[in-house]
Amino acid sequence: MTGEVGYFQTGTYGPASDSVLQAVRETMETEARHGPATPAGRRSHTEREAAARSGLARMLNVREEELGIETNTSRAMQQIVRGLDWQEGDEFVMTSLEHVSTYGLSHSLEQEYGVKVIVLGSEEIDDEHLLGDLAHVLTDRTRLICLSHIASPNGRLLPCRQAAAIARDAGVPVMLDLAQSVGQMPVDLKELDCDFAVGSGHKWLLGPMGTGYMYISQDQIPGFRPNFIPDRSPWSLPDAPTPAPTARSRTEIGTYNHALVVGLGRAVEIMESIGLDTMQKRITQLSSRLRQGVGHIDRARIITPQEAGKSAGITSLMFDGFTKTDMDGLVDKMHERHQTVVKSQWLTAPPDPVKVGMRISVAAFNDESEVDRLLEGLDEEL
Ligand SMILES: Cc1ncc(COP(=O)(O)O)c(C=O)c1O
């Protein structure tokens, strides 16, 4: 996909490979040619889709019954959160580094149900203090904790495993936002030991646009009864046994785009064949080249934690005295004059006019020459 440009925007949209696009195209064409409901049409997607779902489950180290497919992280999160039985006075805990869509959702919880939202200030404090604050705010009214595995604004890897352990001790469920981690590093949900998780296929997984997923742990599935999922008994013969609920049966409803699921499965297959360890190593290598280079640019300040294991492929920068307009202008110049695509990023939600960053997403498909061109471009424009 790159070639002409150095593309550093995978944290928003990752480019799908030809092989992924071909899988989508073939599935759509076969369905259209044979009629989706004919045996030939169904065969074209049923097996491949089943393989896609089990591939995704294997990659995340969960059971297939614990996964549901969605179109993006934001919708998957809405489904999980709105599937819980909120009562006035319940508490929702999140970090201040969550994505703007989580902020929006938390406002809805306040307004619609009278939920108390607790935002843990997370920018300036280390993991130990963040975890201490988390333990401190939990009460018997805490209904859900939400945190990003990798924070969208600054690329910080949050201490999810430790947070989940604190939550488990307190008997509070945890939902992880995996939008920025899955596809750039190995992610093992059993090890992270969370109750719910959500993610996108169209970012680091390099899957088709408009793909996402949600995880509901086996323990949570029986109690998860969202009101938008109809009773399934009218689909069964009167005396047939009721099948055990799955994440899929509790989150998916009606017809969806099979081809996109097949394409997502192909993206997962590619990731697995390369190996997520290999991807992570490459991303770390290129990111340290970038960070070292930025260190020589006077006006640029890296706001992403740089200690080993505290961040991954996202590097966010701030430039002294820059407004959003300045940043947008610089991002445009980087594209027009230096063939480099980066992102102008609000660092807070709602936006704080003096907190604007440049978010650079270094993916495994990038190369040294693109990183060097980015650095030369910044040096020239600043
Ligand atoms: C941490 C995080 N969560 C959620 C989202 C929203 O993702 P989507 O557009 O797939 O809903 C993003 C997008 O950048 C993100 O970084």
The ligand as a Tripos MOL2 file, in Angstrom:
@<TRIPOS>MOLECULE
LIG
   16    16     1     0     0
SMALL
NO_CHARGES

@<TRIPOS>ATOM
      1 C1         -8.3040    3.0520   22.2480 C.3       1 LIG1
      2 C2         -9.3320    3.2500   21.1700 C.ar      1 LIG1
      3 N1        -10.5880    2.8370   21.3810 N.ar      1 LIG1
      4 C3        -11.5420    2.9750   20.4470 C.ar      1 LIG1
      5 C4        -11.2760    3.5480   19.2360 C.ar      1 LIG1
      6 C5        -12.3710    3.6480   18.2250 C.3       1 LIG1
      7 O1        -12.1860    2.6840   17.2520 O.3       1 LIG1
      8 P1        -13.2750    2.4120   16.1290 P.3       1 LIG1
      9 O2        -13.2340    3.5750   15.2050 O.co2     1 LIG1
     10 O3        -12.8700    1.1430   15.4740 O.co2     1 LIG1
     11 O4        -14.5830    2.3170   16.8020 O.co2     1 LIG1
     12 C6         -9.9920    3.9940   18.9570 C.ar      1 LIG1
     13 C7         -9.6830    4.6250   17.6720 C.2       1 LIG1
     14 O5         -8.6610    5.2110   17.4330 O.2       1 LIG1
     15 C8         -8.9950    3.8540   19.9580 C.ar      1 LIG1
     16 O6         -7.7460    4.2820   19.7750 O.3       1 LIG1
@<TRIPOS>BOND
     1     1     2 1
     2     2     3 ar
     3     2    15 ar
     4     3     4 ar
     5     4     5 ar
     6     5     6 1
     7     5    12 ar
     8     6     7 1
     9     7     8 1
    10     8     9 2
    11     8    10 1
    12     8    11 1
    13    12    13 1
    14    12    15 ar
    15    13    14 2
    16    15    16 1
@<TRIPOS>SUBSTRUCTURE
     1 LIG1         1 GROUP 0 **** ****
